[in-house]
């Protein structure tokens, strides 16, 4: 398996694991303590809510932010890979072209991710404030 395919595979598996862990997180509760774990001495561990205090909007916000962060990390890793491919091409014009293409695609990906985040934040702020400016 090529290095690029391995990196993509590991990133997909890591992203899936993070999303699954956050979606199916475990709430710490002890029996008979009203939903918190008594450690003695007046110290309690409060349960961690599955979705958050705001419910589904909070969960979706966290999930979208996580997806954009993972995509940004993948784009930067692809940019680095393209740069290394271009630098180590030597006199091989095919490898140099492959490196330039990877760099171009990674930069376009970063711009799209940043634009997506800006549009998402604008929509969320407009929805919460009731204005579009």
N, C-alpha and C positions, 0 to 999 in steps of 0.2 A: 504494500500500500504506500502511495506517495506521501510525503510529509504534509502537503496541503490537505489531503484527504484525512490524514490522521488528526491534524489540528481541528478541522471542521467537525470530525466525529467526536473528539473529546469535548469541544465547545458545546455541541448539541447535547451530549450526555450530561455535562455539568449544568447547563441551563435547565434541562428537564428535571434533574435532581433538585435544584434550587426551587423551581416552581412547585414541584410535588411536595417538598418539605414545607414550603410556606402555605400551600393549600391544605395540606393534611397535618398541620402541626398538632402537637400534643399539648393539651391544657393540663397544668399541674393542679390536681385537686386531691384533697385528702377527705376521707369519709368523716362526716360529722363536724367539720370545721367551717361549714358555711361557704365552701368554695375556695378556701385558702389553706395552705399547708403551714401548720404551727411548728415552728422550730424551737419553741421554748424561749423563755426570757423576754416575751413580748415581741419576738421577731416573727413575721409571717412572710410567706411567699405568695403573692397574689397570682391568680390564674392569668395566663397569657391568652387574650382573646384570639380566636382563629382568624377573624376577618378584621378586627379593629373596632375602635369606638364609633367610628362613622359608618360602619357596615360595609356594604358592597362598594360604594364609591372609593373608600379608602383602600380596599383590596385591589380594585382595578387600577387606581393611581400607582400603588406600589408595584403591581405586575407590569404595567406599561413602562414605568421607570426602570425596572429590572431588565426588561427586554431591550430597551434602548441602551442601557449601560453595557449589556452583553454584546449587542450589535456593535457598539462603539469600540469595545475591546477587540472584537474580531476584526473590525476594519483596520484598526491600528496594527494588529498583528499581521494582517495581509499586506499592509503598507510596508512594514519592516521586511517581510518575506520578499516582496517585490524589489525593495531596495537592495537587499543582499543578493538577489538573483541578478540584478542589473550590475552591481559592483563586481561580482565574481564571474561575470560573463567572459571576461578576457577579450578575445577577438571574435568570439562566436556571436554573429549578428542575430541568430535566431534566439539565443538566450537573452541577449540584450533587449530584443523586441518584446520577449515574454515579460521581462522585468519592467519595461516601460509601460506595458499594458496593465500589469498588476498594480503599479503605482497609480496610474490614471484611474483605474477602477476603484482602488481604495480611497483615493481623494474624493471621487464622486460619491462613494458610499458614506464617507464622513460628512460631506455636505448634506446629503439626503437625511442622514440621521439627525444632524443638528437642526435642519429645517423641520423635520418631523417633531422634534422636541419643542421647537418654538411654536409651531402650529398647535400642538397639543396643549401647551401651557396657555396659549392665547384663548383657545376654546374653553378650557377649564376656568380660567379667570373670568371670561365673559359669562359663562354659565352661573358662576357663583355671585358675580357682581350685578348681572343683569344689563351690562352695557357692552358694547363692542369696541370701545376706544381704549 
